[in-house]
Amino acid sequence: MATLGFRTEWPEHMGGGYTDFVSKIWKGLFDNDIATGFDLADRMFKSFEFDIKCTEAMPLASAVDLYSPKLHTIRHDPKGLWKPGRKIHPVVFNRTKNRFQFAPVLECKSVQKIQIIQCEVLTENKTYKRVGEIFIDNQIIEPCMYKTIAINDGFDGTKHFFQWFNEDFEGKIIHWTTLKY
């Protein structure tokens, strides 16, 4: 059993604003029949202020449809904590007095090794441009898949993803659905 903390706001260098991770995770849980029972979710959301635009006129079931689902998270894992079967406690405001578990305990369905390598490429203009390459389970991923990976991790798109992962990175994709790349 382990806590998995999620940000509620993007850092300023990424434009600030809400991450909407709570809503995006709930969308993925509902879409994959991992969490059901909108009454439970409505009570959880009404007990705390989140990024969701949920009101009496637009209950949670309708509000989460406004979002693309967050189906996994990418993390450093130097101690090998994340493995299939591990219980996940998804929280916001971790390690504060406002810590809140916003979803039911989930199960880690699988993990995949991810590497993001930053490199300089020569453009047609004879200038160098910094680009990222993604490897999952030691296999290079085609750039046409980058947007899907970014959206599934809760980012707005590829540019946003590489603003966060702007240096070489090695870690794991932690899946709570059956999705694998």
C-alpha positions, 0 to 999 in steps of 0.5 A: 500500500502506497500513497501517490500524490498528485499536483493540483496546479501546474508550476509557473514555468508551464503557465500555471493553472489547474492540472485537473488531475482529480477530474481526469483520474475520475474520468478514467476510472469511470470510463474503465469501470474501475469506480462506479457509484456516482453517489460516493464520488459526489459525496467525496467531491462535495466534501472538498474543493477541487478543480472539477466544475461539479454543481447540482445542475451538473453532477459529477457524472456529467462534469467528468465528461468534460475531461480527457482521462488520466490513465497512468502517472509517470514517476521516478522509482529508484527504490522499486516501490511500484509493482503490479498488485501494489495498492495505490492511495491517490491523494492531493496535498500530500504531507500537509494537514490538507492531505485528501484521498480523492478516489478509492484505493486502486490497484497497480495493474502494471508498470512500464519502464520509461526513458525520456532522452533530450537531444539536439537535432539539426533543422533545415535552417541549420540551427539546433532544436532540442527534442525529446525521444521516448522509450518504453520498455527499452523500445523507441516510441514513434513520435506519432504516439507522443500525444497519446502518451501525454494526454493519457498522463494528464498533460494538454499535449506533447508540448506541455508534456515536454515542458515538464519532462525537459531533461533526461528522465528515467522512471516508470509508468504506473498503470491503474488500468489495463492499458499498456504501450 
